[in-house]
């Protein structure tokens, strides 16, 4: 397993955190996702043979937020 921290901008409430957490955990290969609004970040534990960092970022972007490494 691999862990990555992704900066997530645009989260303004607990619903945003739940939304980002949900889209990340729905991806095949994601073991865990810890999302924090106060720190504007998502820490994701994933299997790199099943999902890429780009796919993680794109899922956040598709949910309506900005994502950067």
Contact map, one row per residue, 1 for C-alpha under 8 A:
111000000000000000000000000000000000000000001111000000000000000000000
111100000000000000000000000000000000000000001111000000000000000000000
111110000000000000000000000000000000000000111100000000000000000000000
011111000000000000000000000000000000000000111000000010000000000000000
001111100000000000000000000000000000000011110000000000000000000000001
000111110000000000000000000000000000000011110000000000001000000000111
000011111000000000000000000000000000000111000000000000000000000001111
000001111110000000000000000000000000000111000000000000000001000011110
000000111110000000000000000000000000000110000000000000000000000011100
000000011111000000000000000000000000000000000000000000000000000011000
000000011111100110000000000000000000100100000000000000000000000010000
000000000111110100000000000000000000100000000000000000000000000000000
000000000011111110000000000000000000100000000000000000000000000000000
000000000001111111000000000000000000100000000000000000000000000000000
000000000000111111100000000000000000000000000000000000000000000000000
000000000011111111110000000000000000000000000000000000000000000000000
000000000010111111111000000000000011100000000000000000000000000000000
000000000000011111111100000000000000000000000000000000000000000000000
000000000000001111111110000000000000000000000000000000000000001000000
000000000000000111111111000000000010000000000000000000000001001000000
000000000000000011111111100000001110000000000000000000000000000000000
000000000000000001111111110000000000000000000000000000000000000000000
000000000000000000111111111000000000000000000000000000000011001000000
000000000000000000011111111001001000000000010000000000010011000000000
000000000000000000001111111101111000000000000000000000000000000000000
000000000000000000000111111101000000000000000000000000000000000000000
000000000000000000000011111111000000000000000000001000010000000000000
000000000000000000000000111111000000000000000000011000000000000000000
000000000000000000000000001111100000000000000111111000000000000000000
000000000000000000000001111111111000000000011110001000000000000000000
000000000000000000000000100011111000000000011110000000000000000000000
000000000000000000000000100001111100000000011100000000000000000000000
000000000000000000001001100001111110000001111000000000000000000000000
000000000000000000001000000000011111000001110000000000000000000000000
000000000000000010011000000000001111100111100000000000000000000000000
000000000000000010000000000000000111111111000000000000000000000000000
000000000011110010000000000000000011111110000000000000000000000000000
000000000000000000000000000000000001111100000000000000000000000000000
000000000000000000000000000000000001111110000000000000000000000000000
000000111010000000000000000000000011111111000000000000000000000000000
000011111000000000000000000000000011101111100000000000000000000000000
000011110000000000000000000000001111000111110000000000000000000000000
001111000000000000000000000000001110000011111000000000000000000000000
001111000000000000000001000001111100000001111100000000000000000000000
111100000000000000000000000001111000000000111110000000000000000000000
111000000000000000000000000011110000000000011111001000000000000000000
110000000000000000000000000011100000000000001111111000000000000000000
110000000000000000000000000010000000000000000111111110000000000000000
000000000000000000000000000010000000000000000011111100000000000000000
000000000000000000000000000110000000000000000011111100000000000000000
000000000000000000000000001111000000000000000111111110110000000000000
000000000000000000000000000000000000000000000001111111110000000000000
000100000000000000000000000000000000000000000001001111111000000000000
000000000000000000000000000000000000000000000000000111111100000000000
000000000000000000000000000000000000000000000000001111111110000000000
000000000000000000000001001000000000000000000000001111111111000000000
000001000000000000000000000000000000000000000000000011111111100000110
000000000000000000000000000000000000000000000000000001111111110000100
000000000000000000000011000000000000000000000000000000111111111000000
000000010000000000010011000000000000000000000000000000011111111111100
000000000000000000000000000000000000000000000000000000001111111111100
000000000000000000000000000000000000000000000000000000000111111110000
000000000000000000110010000000000000000000000000000000000011111110000
000000000000000000000000000000000000000000000000000000000001111111000
000000011110000000000000000000000000000000000000000000000001111111100
000000111100000000000000000000000000000000000000000000000001100111110
000001111000000000000000000000000000000000000000000000001101100011111
000001110000000000000000000000000000000000000000000000001000000001111
000011100000000000000000000000000000000000000000000000000000000000111
